[in-house]
Amino acid sequence: MSAAFDPPATRGIEAPRAPHKRVTGRRSSVEMYSWMFMRLSGIVLVVLVLGHLLIMNVLDGGVHRINWGFVAGRWASPFWQAWDLIMLWLAEIHGANGLRTVINDYARKDGTRFWLQLLLLISVVLTLAVGTLVIFTFDPSMS
């Protein structure tokens, strides 16, 4: 007998008008905040990245103008340092949060999930530390 003819109770599908059963137990608010962060950071990143591309490629004369002096002049302004820093942090954390979700979805063993998430955390911390250090300690007089 095929699954289409089995009674609904054996298929795991409730009747359409069955009363809603509340799931007992605590739900983690971390996942809700993670979901909200992805949406909000995505919107902010669209503005930051499109603004960055527009300024770098259209308004400032194209990529052929980008060199050491251009970056030095740009990062001499706290506004551009903040812009690039926010873009770095949001993009890194947004991507890491997405990868964390993929790891949670596809890593079958708890040990595998733990080590993958630990490697992800280490790479995020290192990337953010080095990127932030470069933005704030960039020396335009280096040759």
Beta strands, then each sheet from edge to edge (+ up, - down):
end
